[in-house]
Amino acid sequence: MIFSYDHAQLLIGEQQRHVGRKGVNDWRWQHQHSLTATGAPQTSQLGDLPALNWHTYGSGHLHGMSAPSLNLEIALEPDALHRETQRRLSMSAGDHSQPLVLERGYTSLGQLNHLTLRGANSTASEQQYQYDALGRMSFRSVQGESASKIIAYSYDAAGRLIGSQHGDLAHRYSVDAAGNRLAASQADSPAPNTTNQLTQLDGTHYRYDGAGNLVERQHSNGERLVLDYDGANRLVHLIQASEQGDTREATYRYDGLGRRISKTVRHPDGTTATTHYGWDGDRIVREESDHQRTTVVYEPGSFVPMLRIDDTQQGQLVSAYITDALGTPMQLVSPSGDTRWQAQPDDWAAVKNQRGNIAQPIRFQGQWHDEESGLYYNRHRYYDPQQGRYISQDPIGLNGGTNLYGYVTNPTGMVDQLGLFGASMISLGSAFRVPVIPQESSITAAGQLLTGTDYRPGIGALFPSSMSAFAKEPQYAAALGLQGATRNNITLPAASAALGAPMAGAVLPGTTNAVASASGALASGANQLSLRAMCSVATVSPSAAVGIANPAVQGAALDFIDGAVGGTSPTPDFYGTGGYFIDFLTSPKEALR
């Protein structure tokens, strides 16, 4: 792997070479991006595809995308809050005279409440959403070409999904206090589960190894799945036996960053097929085999797919993704509106009842369906849609929560793009902002919400595990981008570890500016640090500092509230109903002496 950066040290490109086991260069992939002076996306070159041009305005809000060599143009219409209200996709050549139009509407609280698709050759389809008083999705309806469907959801007091009504079909989910799924017979008197491992569910039996990895899944019909892992607890081999006795075998390979770069599947008839994967940061953008080459274009800075481009004998075939409120693909359509793939929403499996003439592997954000096992590859782990959870423990341990196998508590409002932690897509009071303080020496775009890093933010940035502990904390989940947006932050995990201080930002006597610089907390050439202290009350006042455990930080927070530090006035960041964060500036000598 070779990485490239721009003059601002932002990650903008990568070259990947997948070397065979015998030292032969099997496959190559590369991508390159360019950014504007403000860090907004400008162009993207994905493999050998024609260049994609991104059009932005203001501080980097997306306004459209064009690819002249593909005769493709996408125009986005925003509202006053920069939310997309209309997307128009058109092909300037051929018979695509009328554009494909996708319209979005929002509630007064900013939640998506309807999405309508219109095209020249398609019947209009629509998605509608309703939410309860706590911001959770209570109803959704899907109106398509063939039928309409209404789904209702119910939750327990902890906000966990416990039921859904899909038309005449009802689903009920019983869970214990740790969120483990229970059989109907166990709902009233669950047995103690000290490992959070499911050993049986709905007639299926599960077995684990000493490291907590699922090694066997046995269905009641005789179907069996056996899995093997390497020393890093990554799935590297599996054998799937059908109820008829046919076997299918698969092997998986990973790069130095733990990303899956290929899989080889041996089918029951003895034939084998190898699929290679090209990456852009933590997102799969290319899937290539002997019979197929597909490129996925995502919305900048997210895991939501936007376009799919298939290489065919006639040239590039462009399809548009139609996603739901969670960013899950529900439909693939041609620029004229013809449906190429379509599915209905499912509670824990993302989609069901698929139909179409192409395979579409993307499920929940960041997940890639493996046909040979039925599992979803999710960057750091594999997700089992039958269980609604992962098959191995969270690589970031208890920083990921008390249940090491859990996906998210509410699959109708949260996603886990990396297999590490859940992020809320639908919630009340989840807005955040980053104050632009003149003294701050290094501010990066707050748009790096899901893929930005503390050390190398950029359009193709990798998301390091060092951020996971911070992002897993519930009070930070709604503002995941803030840590990457303010780079001079002594509360970064790397700085906290180097200083021997907790994440709350305690300042210890005797530490020096050099320690902070070495830890990566202080950008080169910076002349001040931005300290962040958490207050446990919902008002910014001198009494708010009582919520800060460390006396030194508490005193500094009081000084800040009084406007006495650095001559700056208080500019707190609001984090929904969970509390406030107070940012204040001081010099390294004063903060670290």
C-alpha positions as MATLAB code, in Angstrom:
seq = 'MIFSYDHAQLLIGEQQRHVGRKGVNDWRWQHQHSLTATGAPQTSQLGDLPALNWHTYGSGHLHGMSAPSLNLEIALEPDALHRETQRRLSMSAGDHSQPLVLERGYTSLGQLNHLTLRGANSTASEQQYQYDALGRMSFRSVQGESASKIIAYSYDAAGRLIGSQHGDLAHRYSVDAAGNRLAASQADSPAPNTTNQLTQLDGTHYRYDGAGNLVERQHSNGERLVLDYDGANRLVHLIQASEQGDTREATYRYDGLGRRISKTVRHPDGTTATTHYGWDGDRIVREESDHQRTTVVYEPGSFVPMLRIDDTQQGQLVSAYITDALGTPMQLVSPSGDTRWQAQPDDWAAVKNQRGNIAQPIRFQGQWHDEESGLYYNRHRYYDPQQGRYISQDPIGLNGGTNLYGYVTNPTGMVDQLGLFGASMISLGSAFRVPVIPQESSITAAGQLLTGTDYRPGIGALFPSSMSAFAKEPQYAAALGLQGATRNNITLPAASAALGAPMAGAVLPGTTNAVASASGALASGANQLSLRAMCSVATVSPSAAVGIANPAVQGAALDFIDGAVGGTSPTPDFYGTGGYFIDFLTSPKEALR';
ca = [
       0.000    0.000    0.000;
       1.223    3.477   -0.883;
      -0.581    6.548    0.485;
      -0.467   10.069   -0.873;
      -1.261   13.368    0.863;
      -1.792   16.926   -0.256;
       0.110   19.995    0.973;
      -2.100   20.133    4.066;
      -1.199   16.517    4.903;
      -4.711   15.297    4.111;
      -5.021   11.754    2.783;
      -6.058   11.973   -0.879;
      -4.915    8.770   -2.553;
      -3.848    5.166   -2.213;
      -2.250    2.497   -4.375;
      -2.974   -1.123   -3.464;
      -1.237   -4.213   -4.761;
      -2.655   -7.617   -3.893;
       0.185  -10.119   -4.122;
      -0.570  -13.814   -4.564;
       0.710  -16.421   -2.158;
       3.417  -17.438   -4.605;
       4.699  -13.893   -5.010;
       2.779  -13.134   -8.177;
       1.156   -9.705   -8.538;
      -2.459  -10.756   -8.767;
      -4.322   -7.468   -8.742;
      -3.837   -3.707   -8.458;
      -6.106   -0.857   -7.458;
      -5.603    2.853   -6.998;
      -7.672    5.945   -6.388;
      -6.856    9.626   -6.187;
      -8.817   12.616   -4.920;
      -8.250   16.344   -4.949;
      -9.623   18.826   -2.443;
     -10.441   22.501   -2.531;
      -8.598   25.018   -0.365;
     -11.246   24.509    2.325;
     -10.894   20.708    2.264;
     -14.075   20.025    0.300;
     -14.011   17.262   -2.358;
     -13.126   18.488   -5.845;
     -12.332   15.483   -8.062;
     -12.184   11.712   -7.647;
     -10.360    9.230   -9.849;
     -11.475    5.688   -9.001;
      -9.330    3.149  -10.798;
      -9.582    3.447  -14.568;
     -12.991    5.133  -14.510;
     -13.376    8.642  -15.894;
     -12.827   11.442  -13.385;
     -15.727   12.510  -11.186;
     -16.098   16.236  -10.479;
     -17.667   17.306   -7.180;
     -19.413   20.678   -6.989;
     -19.634   22.377   -3.599;
     -20.527   25.783   -2.235;
     -19.891   27.778    0.918;
     -17.854   25.883    3.478;
     -18.026   22.633    1.522;
     -21.710   21.730    1.158;
     -22.325   19.365   -1.742;
     -24.204   20.882   -4.667;
     -23.718   18.239   -7.345;
     -21.446   15.906   -9.262;
     -20.576   15.510  -12.913;
     -18.638   13.079  -15.086;
     -18.406   14.465  -18.651;
     -16.853   11.271  -20.035;
     -19.875    9.344  -18.764;
     -22.336   12.039  -19.909;
     -23.483   12.078  -16.300;
     -24.646   15.003  -14.195;
     -26.200   15.110  -10.731;
     -27.636   18.334   -9.314;
     -28.560   18.707   -5.639;
     -30.932   21.365   -4.349;
     -30.460   22.301   -0.678;
     -32.754   24.099    1.715;
     -31.766   26.964    4.013;
     -30.177   24.458    6.415;
     -28.102   22.884    3.600;
     -30.139   19.681    3.655;
     -30.743   17.975    0.343;
     -34.312   18.454   -0.848;
     -33.984   17.337   -4.464;
     -31.518   15.258   -6.481;
     -31.667   15.279  -10.290;
     -29.667   12.701  -12.225;
     -29.429   13.046  -15.988;
     -27.502   11.493  -18.861;
     -26.890   13.953  -21.673;
     -26.548   11.250  -24.331;
     -28.855    8.518  -25.574;
     -32.589    8.447  -24.904;
     -32.412    9.774  -21.333;
     -34.135   13.073  -22.076;
     -35.940   13.349  -18.746;
     -33.901   13.303  -15.539;
     -34.354   10.979  -12.613;
     -35.696   13.077   -9.735;
     -35.452   12.201   -6.049;
     -37.204   14.526   -3.595;
     -36.785   14.593    0.199;
     -38.807   16.224    2.957;
     -38.070   16.694    6.651;
     -39.897   17.123    9.918;
     -39.548   20.304   11.941;
     -36.865   18.474   13.947;
     -34.820   17.592   10.866;
     -35.809   13.935   10.475;
     -36.483   12.544    7.011;
     -40.261   12.144    6.662;
     -40.663   11.379    2.973;
     -38.663   10.453   -0.103;
     -40.201   10.353   -3.593;
     -38.640    8.975   -6.790;
     -39.811    9.980  -10.246;
     -38.340    8.893  -13.594;
     -39.234    8.856  -17.259;
     -39.796    5.088  -17.417;
     -40.841    4.369  -13.840;
     -43.903    4.548  -11.681;
     -43.347    6.978   -8.829;
     -42.203    5.273   -5.624;
     -42.329    6.817   -2.184;
     -41.047    6.236    1.336;
     -42.745    7.882    4.313;
     -41.640    7.957    7.947;
     -43.186    8.866   11.299;
     -41.417    9.241   14.644;
     -42.450    9.078   18.279;
     -41.863   11.723   20.942;
     -38.345   10.363   21.606;
     -37.323   10.634   17.968;
     -37.511    6.903   17.251;
     -39.003    5.649   14.019;
     -42.535    4.455   14.780;
     -43.932    3.895   11.274;
     -42.596    3.651    7.757;
     -44.400    3.002    4.517;
     -43.021    1.938    1.173;
     -45.045    2.475   -1.979;
     -43.544    0.954   -5.113;
     -44.382   -0.361   -8.526;
     -46.119   -3.535   -7.347;
     -47.351   -3.034   -3.782;
     -47.444   -0.832   -0.714;
     -46.167   -1.857    2.676;
     -46.588   -0.317    6.136;
     -44.270   -1.234    9.000;
     -44.779   -0.298   12.665;
     -42.052   -0.529   15.327;
     -42.143   -0.850   19.116;
     -39.396   -0.338   21.713;
     -38.768   -1.099   25.366;
     -37.920    1.436   28.078;
     -34.214    1.217   27.163;
     -34.931    2.163   23.543;
     -34.276   -1.338   22.187;
     -36.320   -2.649   19.266;
     -38.606   -5.375   20.629;
     -41.216   -5.695   17.893;
     -42.344   -4.822   14.399;
     -45.482   -5.298   12.351;
     -44.887   -5.845    8.617;
     -48.418   -5.831    7.283;
     -50.001   -9.022    8.625;
     -46.649  -10.429    9.784;
     -45.592   -9.640   13.360;
     -42.074   -9.981   14.772;
     -41.311  -10.014   18.496;
     -37.806   -9.795   19.936;
     -37.158  -10.799   23.537;
     -33.852   -9.705   25.038;
     -32.210   -9.978   28.440;
     -30.741   -7.053   30.376;
     -27.530   -7.178   28.306;
     -29.399   -7.127   25.002;
     -28.929  -10.823   24.146;
     -31.716  -12.315   22.053;
     -33.886  -14.873   23.834;
     -36.089  -17.652   22.564;
     -39.796  -17.198   23.239;
     -39.645  -19.892   25.937;
     -36.910  -17.943   27.775;
     -38.552  -14.527   27.686;
     -40.106  -14.721   31.151;
     -37.234  -16.475   32.934;
     -33.943  -16.017   31.033;
     -31.006  -18.187   32.092;
     -27.820  -16.417   33.260;
     -25.465  -15.611   30.380;
     -22.033  -14.571   31.640;
     -20.378  -14.561   28.182;
     -23.140  -12.862   26.139;
     -22.792  -15.716   23.644;
     -25.894  -17.144   22.006;
     -25.805  -20.934   22.071;
     -29.180  -21.455   20.439;
     -31.889  -19.328   18.851;
     -34.967  -20.384   16.903;
     -33.732  -23.941   16.427;
     -30.190  -22.959   15.422;
     -27.245  -23.981   17.638;
     -23.991  -22.020   17.952;
     -20.524  -22.964   19.244;
     -17.568  -20.668   20.067;
     -13.820  -21.025   20.545;
     -11.787  -19.846   23.538;
     -11.389  -16.354   22.063;
     -15.145  -15.939   21.735;
     -15.310  -16.423   17.956;
     -18.231  -18.311   16.454;
     -16.806  -21.542   15.020;
     -19.946  -23.528   14.210;
     -23.548  -22.797   13.289;
     -25.932  -25.755   12.998;
     -29.472  -25.295   11.673;
     -32.281  -27.667   12.505;
     -32.578  -28.702    8.824;
     -28.997  -30.023    8.825;
     -27.326  -27.001    7.219;
     -23.958  -26.394    8.886;
     -21.355  -23.624    8.820;
     -17.819  -24.138   10.197;
     -15.521  -21.104   10.566;
     -11.760  -20.678   11.177;
      -9.850  -17.575   12.328;
      -6.283  -16.327   12.342;
      -4.314  -15.021   15.325;
      -5.932  -11.598   14.963;
      -9.419  -13.170   15.234;
     -10.148  -12.471   11.574;
     -12.279  -14.936    9.633;
      -9.955  -16.627    7.131;
     -11.731  -19.835    6.158;
     -15.179  -21.405    6.248;
     -17.004  -24.478    5.030;
     -20.729  -24.355    4.399;
     -22.630  -27.636    4.075;
     -26.190  -27.553    2.769;
     -28.999  -29.782    3.983;
     -28.479  -31.887    0.830;
     -24.827  -32.458    1.764;
     -23.240  -30.152   -0.841;
     -20.274  -28.187    0.483;
     -18.971  -24.750   -0.366;
     -15.595  -23.519    0.881;
     -14.234  -19.978    1.107;
     -10.919  -18.390    2.088;
     -10.372  -14.699    2.904;
      -7.269  -12.486    2.789;
      -6.608   -9.123    4.462;
      -4.118   -6.284    4.093;
      -1.917   -4.755    6.782;
      -4.776   -2.517    7.917;
      -7.084   -5.479    8.429;
      -9.200   -4.739    5.352;
     -10.413   -7.735    3.379;
      -8.788   -7.637   -0.037;
      -9.962  -10.899   -1.603;
     -12.016  -14.025   -1.188;
     -11.829  -17.327   -3.045;
     -14.903  -19.541   -3.102;
     -14.898  -23.189   -4.142;
     -18.347  -24.232   -5.309;
     -19.934  -27.697   -4.983;
     -19.145  -28.462   -8.642;
     -15.417  -27.959   -7.970;
     -15.041  -24.611   -9.718;
     -13.420  -21.705   -7.893;
     -13.954  -17.967   -8.153;
     -11.805  -15.193   -6.687;
     -13.142  -11.733   -5.934;
     -10.860   -8.744   -5.235;
     -11.811   -5.623   -3.304;
     -10.455   -2.110   -3.785;
     -10.681    0.307   -0.875;
     -11.036    4.036   -0.381;
     -10.178    4.488    3.276;
     -12.581    2.201    5.157;
     -15.057    1.849    2.285;
     -15.147   -0.848   -0.380;
     -15.352    0.951   -3.718;
     -14.396   -1.795   -6.189;
     -15.502   -5.419   -6.418;
     -13.883   -7.349   -9.240;
     -13.988  -10.960  -10.386;
     -13.483  -12.760  -13.687;
     -17.078  -12.018  -14.676;
     -17.847   -8.696  -13.018;
     -16.239   -5.336  -12.260;
     -18.300   -2.939  -10.149;
     -17.415    0.458   -8.680;
     -19.428    2.153   -5.929;
     -19.432    5.934   -5.539;
     -20.384    7.112   -2.044;
     -21.675   10.426   -0.865;
     -18.577   12.366    0.262;
     -17.580   11.759    3.859;
     -20.085    8.950    4.437;
     -20.858    5.289    3.875;
     -24.104    6.014    2.005;
     -23.827    4.699   -1.587;
     -24.713    7.145   -4.334;
     -23.884    5.505   -7.678;
     -22.945    2.089   -8.985;
     -20.930    1.781  -12.198;
     -20.642   -1.653  -13.855;
     -18.160   -2.329  -16.616;
     -19.865   -4.135  -19.499;
     -18.961   -4.974  -23.088;
     -21.012   -1.948  -24.170;
     -19.245    0.410  -21.730;
     -20.015    1.701  -18.269;
     -23.516    0.996  -16.955;
     -24.574    3.629  -14.409;
     -27.173    2.959  -11.707;
     -28.381    5.204   -8.893;
     -28.890    3.989   -5.333;
     -32.164    4.872   -3.637;
     -31.587    4.564    0.103;
     -33.838    4.842    3.139;
     -33.562    7.068    6.209;
     -30.668    4.935    7.497;
     -28.720    4.987    4.243;
     -29.623    1.358    3.442;
     -30.073    0.677   -0.311;
     -33.693   -0.070   -1.174;
     -33.502    0.258   -4.931;
     -31.081    0.474   -7.866;
     -32.422    2.338  -10.885;
     -31.170    3.358  -14.288;
     -30.881    7.068  -15.176;
     -34.268    6.765  -16.908;
     -35.932    5.186  -13.876;
     -35.934    1.483  -14.798;
     -35.585   -0.698  -11.692;
     -32.539   -2.975  -11.819;
     -32.719   -4.180   -8.208;
     -35.226   -3.675   -5.423;
     -35.832   -4.980   -1.905;
     -38.067   -4.485    1.103;
     -36.753   -3.369    4.504;
     -35.996   -5.917    7.206;
     -35.474   -5.273   10.914;
     -32.088   -6.941   11.458;
     -31.115   -8.194    7.982;
     -31.441   -4.745    6.328;
     -33.300   -6.093    3.270;
     -35.500   -8.997    2.231;
     -37.602  -10.110   -0.760;
     -34.998   -8.966   -3.269;
     -35.782   -8.920   -6.961;
     -33.913   -7.738  -10.027;
     -31.452   -8.832  -12.677;
     -28.267   -7.917  -10.753;
     -26.846   -8.772   -7.331;
     -26.563   -5.889   -4.854;
     -24.364   -6.763   -1.815;
     -24.546   -3.560    0.281;
     -26.752   -3.912    3.355;
     -26.675   -1.580    6.371;
     -24.021    1.129    6.011;
     -20.547   -0.406    5.804;
     -21.823   -3.989    5.365;
     -21.141   -6.268    2.381;
     -23.159   -9.464    1.906;
     -21.307  -12.761    1.391;
     -23.513  -15.175   -0.521;
     -21.447  -18.219    0.477;
     -22.182  -17.826    4.202;
     -25.063  -15.373    4.503;
     -22.848  -13.203    6.744;
     -22.235   -9.487    6.198;
     -18.617   -8.332    6.136;
     -18.472   -5.144    8.264;
     -14.825   -3.950    8.084;
     -13.530   -5.156   11.477;
     -15.982   -8.013   11.996;
     -18.703  -10.125   10.399;
     -22.376   -9.574   11.158;
     -24.923  -12.382   11.344;
     -28.356  -11.087   10.235;
     -30.076  -14.151   11.705;
     -28.830  -13.267   15.191;
     -28.782   -9.502   14.655;
     -25.281   -9.353   16.146;
     -21.604  -10.014   15.381;
     -19.995  -13.439   15.345;
     -16.868  -12.290   17.212;
     -16.094   -9.937   20.054;
     -15.518   -6.222   19.610;
     -11.806   -5.642   18.874;
     -11.893   -2.492   21.019;
     -13.139   -4.503   23.996;
     -15.297   -2.922   26.655;
     -14.771    0.473   25.042;
     -17.406   -0.808   22.620;
     -19.932   -1.471   25.340;
     -20.638   -4.191   27.878;
     -21.952   -6.624   25.247;
     -19.014   -7.439   22.990;
     -21.235   -9.048   20.335;
     -23.871   -6.329   20.089;
     -24.622   -4.546   16.827;
     -26.829   -1.606   17.819;
     -29.730   -1.421   20.248;
     -32.038    0.044   17.631;
     -31.499   -0.984   13.970;
     -34.193    1.450   12.821;
     -32.210    4.480   13.971;
     -28.555    3.456   14.325;
     -25.815    1.910   12.188;
     -22.316    0.556   12.755;
     -20.246    1.322    9.678;
     -16.990   -0.182   10.966;
     -17.995   -3.085   13.172;
     -16.781   -1.138   16.203;
     -19.481    1.197   17.508;
     -22.965    2.378   16.719;
     -23.826    5.856   15.488;
     -27.271    7.412   15.615;
     -28.729    8.350   12.241;
     -32.154    9.377   13.564;
     -32.377   11.176   16.900;
     -33.497   14.339   18.607;
     -30.967   16.975   19.590;
     -28.093   15.275   17.807;
     -26.840   18.391   16.052;
     -23.335   19.670   16.789;
     -21.185   22.595   15.771;
     -17.539   23.498   15.956;
     -16.789   27.065   17.065;
     -14.298   28.840   14.829;
     -11.906   30.469   17.283;
      -9.293   32.779   15.721;
      -6.533   31.515   18.013;
      -7.044   27.907   16.961;
      -4.110   27.001   14.747;
      -5.532   23.960   13.000;
      -9.231   23.526   12.248;
     -10.279   20.879    9.737;
     -13.641   20.493    8.085;
     -16.377   19.320   10.417;
     -17.775   17.347    7.516;
     -15.364   14.517    8.323;
     -18.171   13.032   10.372;
     -17.607    9.354    9.800;
     -14.336    8.868    7.941;
     -12.081   11.622    9.283;
      -9.181   10.897   11.591;
      -7.235   12.909   14.105;
      -3.962   12.530   12.283;
      -4.756   12.230    8.600;
      -8.203   13.647    7.802;
      -9.159   13.717    4.165;
     -11.670   12.501    1.648;
     -10.348    8.945    1.792;
      -9.277    9.009    5.415;
      -8.848    5.889    7.479;
     -10.679    5.653   10.756;
      -8.167    4.483   13.394;
      -9.037    2.330   16.366;
      -7.562    5.056   18.579;
     -10.721    7.079   17.995;
     -13.015    4.225   18.863;
     -12.890    4.591   22.638;
     -13.895    8.227   22.398;
     -16.626    7.655   19.844;
     -18.135    4.746   21.744;
     -19.095    6.925   24.691;
     -22.871    7.547   24.395;
     -22.608   11.281   25.097;
     -20.225   11.698   22.157;
     -21.997    9.485   19.641;
     -24.185   12.263   18.222;
     -21.143   14.458   17.574;
     -18.641   11.984   16.225;
     -16.954   14.508   13.967;
     -15.925   16.992   16.642;
     -12.814   15.145   17.691;
     -11.497   15.052   14.147;
     -12.527   18.655   13.551;
     -10.362   20.134   16.313;
      -6.955   18.580   15.955;
      -5.212   20.498   18.750;
      -7.125   18.641   21.428;
      -5.481   17.247   24.512;
      -8.466   14.955   25.038;
      -7.506   12.768   22.092;
      -6.972    9.139   23.172;
      -3.308    9.272   22.143;
      -2.729   12.343   24.261;
      -4.663   10.938   27.187;
      -2.551    7.811   27.140;
       0.702    9.760   26.893;
      -0.273   12.059   29.739;
      -1.554    9.227   31.886;
      -4.818   11.132   32.161;
      -8.414   10.058   31.652;
     -10.385   11.111   28.619;
     -11.945   13.994   30.529;
      -8.712   15.915   30.009;
      -6.998   15.963   33.407;
      -3.758   17.984   33.343;
      -0.984   16.492   35.453;
       1.826   18.509   37.087;
       5.230   18.078   35.534;
       4.131   17.200   32.015;
       5.524   19.319   29.230;
       4.612   20.641   25.855;
       6.978   18.081   24.347;
       4.901   15.237   25.734;
       1.780   16.616   24.124;
       3.570   17.143   20.828;
       5.019   13.632   20.850;
       1.614   12.142   21.547;
       0.127   13.763   18.465;
      -2.159   16.013   20.471;
      -0.428   19.222   19.414;
      -0.045   19.930   15.720;
       3.378   21.015   14.515;
       3.815   24.742   14.914;
       0.771   25.215   17.125;
       1.080   27.715   19.957;
      -1.838   26.632   22.080;
      -3.926   23.648   23.071;
      -7.679   23.340   23.057;
      -8.803   21.613   26.240;
     -12.250   20.096   26.458;
     -14.012   19.470   29.760;
     -17.338   17.762   30.150;
     -20.042   19.209   32.359;
     -22.833   16.979   33.584;
     -25.503   19.655   33.769;
     -27.495   21.295   31.016;
     -26.622   24.932   31.711;
     -23.397   26.784   31.152;
     -22.694   28.651   34.354;
     -20.077   28.560   37.127;
     -22.017   25.724   38.707;
     -21.508   23.672   35.545;
     -17.855   23.167   36.424;
     -18.912   21.076   39.406;
     -19.395   18.219   36.949;
     -15.646   18.169   36.201;
     -13.815   15.672   38.356;
     -10.256   17.002   38.048;
      -9.642   20.109   40.190;
      -7.161   21.650   37.755;
      -9.529   21.341   34.826;
     -12.432   22.460   36.995;
     -10.621   25.658   37.922;
      -9.672   26.337   34.326;
     -13.278   25.799   33.268;
     -14.430   28.338   35.849;
     -11.870   30.802   34.512;
     -13.125   30.158   31.011;
     -16.730   30.701   31.985;
     -15.690   34.020   33.464;
     -14.075   34.882   30.136;
     -10.677   35.190   31.787;
      -8.667   32.722   29.721;
      -7.053   33.992   26.560;
      -9.530   36.825   26.330;
     -12.102   34.558   24.651;
     -15.755   34.448   25.547;
     -17.547   31.173   26.343;
     -18.654   29.339   23.219;
     -19.966   25.956   24.333;
     -20.867   23.134   21.971;
     -24.327   21.689   22.509;
     -24.559   17.890   22.525;
     -28.280   17.177   22.544;
     -29.684   16.428   25.986;
     -26.531   14.762   27.270;
     -24.765   17.882   28.546;
     -22.332   20.505   27.342;
     -18.715   20.575   26.356;
     -16.749   23.667   27.207;
     -13.831   24.577   24.956;
     -11.249   26.983   26.249;
      -7.822   28.052   25.086;
      -4.653   28.470   27.046;
      -0.954   28.234   26.313;
       0.907   24.915   26.635;
       3.133   26.321   29.388;
       0.177   27.369   31.484;
      -1.806   24.191   30.849;
       0.965   21.654   31.277;
       3.322   23.136   33.857;
];
